[in-house]
Amino acid sequence: MSKLRENTGMEVVDENTVPSTKVSLTIPGEPRGKQRPRWQKFGTYTPKETMNYETYIKQLFAIKYPGFMPVESALTANLWAGLTIPKSASKKKQGMMKLGIIKPTRRPDVDNILKAVLDALEKLAYKNDSQICRVVIDKDYSERPRLEITISW
């Protein structure tokens, strides 16, 4: 492993090339969106499910990119959410879902998925989520539900 990879967390194709300018992460399981904050007598709090999902993303990032220094430049976020194909759908519809002809129009909403990811990776992959200048999000059905994230600069 190169010194560059150890010190910055950037991927290196080989020792004589320029480091890549992206980080990629796959979050196995059904993608989740950030839930709305809840109110009670003594103030607001983030629901436990949201906290757990954000912690899960943070842990996976820290394992894949140990010692990564947060980027300070303008960023692009690419997200692909693969949602479970409903078992209640007909075989014909399931086939169309696998091919991407039928897209998921159910929850979670793409904006809530994005917010959960951006909040989870803040201070790990980048200093502040205000650095995200471009976002591309796709939501499809998948036989293997997951969330694929790429942050590039």
N, C-alpha and C positions, 0 to 999 in steps of 0.2 A: 504494500500500500504506500502511496506517495505521501510526502510531507504535506502537499497541498490538500489532499483528501482528509488527512488527519486534522489539519488546522482549520479548514474552512467548511468541510462537509461537501464541497463541490465534487462532482463526478469528473473523472479523468479518463478519456478514451485510451490513451497510452501516454507514457511519460514525456513524449516529445510534442504533444499537441496542447492547444489552448484548452483550459477547463470549460466544461459545458456551463451554460448560463441558465440552468433550470434545476429544479428539484421535483421529483415525482413520487407519489405516494398512493398506494391502493388500500382502501379501508374495506375489509371484508364485511359482509352482512348487509342487511337492508339499509339503504341511506335514510338518514333522519334529518329533519329540519329543526331549526331552533324554535323552541316554544316561546310563547309570550311570557313576560315576567308575571308573577303572581303577587297579589297584594294581601296583606294582613294588617292587624292592628299596629305592629311595630315597624312597618316599612314593606319594601318589596324584596322578592327573592327569585332566583332562577330555578325552575323546576329541576328535580333530581335527575330525570331522564336526560335532559339537555346537558347538565353538568357531567354526567357519566359519559355521554357520547363525545363531548369536547375533550374530556380527559383521555379517552381512548385514542382519539386522533393525535393528541399531544404525545402520548406514550409511543405510538407507532412511528411518529416523526423522529422522536428522540432516539429510538432504537436504530432506525435506518440512517440517520445523520447525526451521530454523536459529535458533540463539540461544534456544531454548526453555528456560525456567527450570523445574526440576522442581517439581511440585505437592507440597504438604505436607499436604493434607487426606485424608479418607477417600475411597476410590475404588471404582468398579465397573468390572470388566473384562468385556467381551463379546467372545467369539471365535467365529468361524465358520470351520471347516476344510472345504474342498472337496477331496476326494480323487479321484484319477483313477478313471474307470469301467474295470473290467477288460475287456480285449478278449476274454478267454475266455468272458465271460458271453453268454448267448443274447440275441438282439435283444429278445425280450420282457422279460427281466430288465434289460437295459440301459435300456429305456424306463421300467421301474418305478424304477430307480435315479435316472434323470433327474428323475422326478416326486417323489422323496423317499419313495416307498412302501417301498423296500428301503434300509436304512441300512447304512453300513459298520461291520462288527464286527471289522475287522482292525486291525493296528497302523498308525499310532502311536496309543497310548492318549491320551485327552483330558488326563489329568493330566500326562503327559510333554510334550505340546504346550504346555499352560499354563505349566509350569515353565520351558521354553525361552524363552517370550515374556516372562514376568515377570523372569527373570534378565537377559535382553537389554535390557529397557527400564529396569531399575533405574539410578538416578542420571541418567537422561536424561528420562524422563517423570514420574518420582516419586522421592522420596528413598530409600524402602525398600519392598520388596514386602509388608511387613507392613501397609502402608496399604490394601491391597486387602481390602475388607470384603464384597464381593459378586462372584460370578463366574457368568457364563452362558456355556456352551460348547455348540455344536452341531457335529456331524460329519456331513456328507452327501457324496454323490457329486457330481461336477461335470465337465462337459466341459472346463472351464478350471480346473485345480487351483490353489488359492491359499489363503492364510490371511488373513482379514479381522479386524482388531483395532480395538476402540473402547474407550478408557479415558475414563470420565466422572467428574465430581465435582460 
